């Protein structure tokens, strides 16, 4: 279902979809309330297996898979995404955790969370680069910054994207409108 949804969105957006993934957490009790897996390692294994299946599905070739968490018996997922290798996959990684960084190094970008400084981002960038099998010239380093935080040190530390970030628990319409009014971060 996710493979088809993302491929369809990629078609509808003329190849502009970026697929963000992570294992999530049960901070608001959403996983518990819906009966989802609570163990981080198991959710990580599910994500790894699921990402491999998505990549296979996006080729348009027949997919046969019998894994620890998922089974696919002879399906061909069409339409394929506009982007030949499928949409870029950006992986969320909580600062200080190595496994999500290894996962991110295998895909197209990393979105480190719980950063408190640009120095921490520089560590993440160095770690991901060291974990990659080959150089990825289009690899993205994405940071979410609260409105008003100076993005320049994060760009200097390697960020290729600086996104406005909001606390879902303290979000107001006026705050969002203010960020939209102010426009994107600029490097000048």
MARVEX-53806 format. One record per residue (C-alpha): y, x, z. Coordinates in steps of 0.1 Angstrom, whole numbers, plus 2048, in hexadecimal, padded with zeros to 3 digits. Layout:
residues N
YXZ
...
This chain:
residues 188
800800800
81981C809
81082F7EA
8188117D4
8388087E8
84682B7E5
83D82E7C1
84E80D7BA
86D8177CC
86E8377B9
86B824798
88780B7A3
89E8287AE
89883C78E
8888587A2
89F85B7BF
8878537DC
88286C7F8
86586380F
86B86C833
84C86E84A
84387686E
82A86D888
84385889C
8428518C1
83C8348D8
85E8388E8
8678138E4
8438078E8
8407FE8C4
81F8108BF
8108018DE
81C7DE8D5
80C7E08B3
7EB7F08BD
7F28118AB
7E38328B3
7F68438D0
7E88668D0
80087E8BE
7E58948B1
7D28778A2
7F2869892
7F988B884
7D688D875
7DB86A867
7FC875858
7ED894848
7D0880838
7E886582D
80087D81D
7E388D809
7D986A7FE
7FD8617F4
8008817DF
7DE8797CE
7E88547C8
80A85E7B8
7F887179D
7EB85178E
7C885F78E
7AA84D79E
7A98537C3
7888557D6
78A85F7FA
77585D819
78886C836
78986B85B
7A485085B
7A6841838
78F83681D
7998317F8
77E8267E0
78782C7BB
7AA81F7BA
7C58297A0
7E88247AD
800819792
81D81B78A
821840793
84284C7A1
85D858788
85D87A799
83F88D78A
83189A7AB
83B87A7BE
85A8767D3
8638937EA
85489180C
86B89A829
85889F84A
86789986C
8608B3886
86A8B28AA
87A8D38B3
8628EB8C5
8428DC8B6
82F8F289D
8178DA88D
8328C487D
8438E3870
8228EE860
81F8CB851
8438CD845
83E8EF835
8238DF81E
83B8C5811
85E8C3804
8758C4822
8788C3848
88D8AC85D
88D8BC880
8958A489C
8A28AA8BF
8B78C88B5
8D38D18CD
8E18EE8B9
8E48FF897
8D191D8A6
8B39068AB
8B68FC886
8B692087C
89592588F
88690787E
89191485C
882937863
861928870
85D910852
86492C839
84A94284A
830927848
83491F823
81B92D80B
8359327F0
85A9307ED
86790D7E7
88A9107D7
8908EA7DA
8848E77FE
89B8D2813
8A68D7837
8B48B7844
8C78B1865
8D4892875
8F5896887
90887E89C
92A87488E
94488E897
92C8AC89A
9378CA885
91D8CE869
9298F185E
913904877
8F58F086C
8FC8F7847
8FF91C850
8DD91A862
8CD90D842
8D38E7841
8D38DA81E
8DA8B6829
8EF8AA847
8EA88584D
8FD86F865
8E6866882
8E984989A
8D88408BA
8C681F8B3
8CD8158D7
8F281A8D6
8FA8108B2
9187FB8AA
9247EE889
9467FE88F
935820892
92381C871
94280F860
95582E86D
93B84685E
93C83383D
96283483D
963859844
94B860827
93287C824
93389E835
9458B6820
9438DC81F
9688E181A
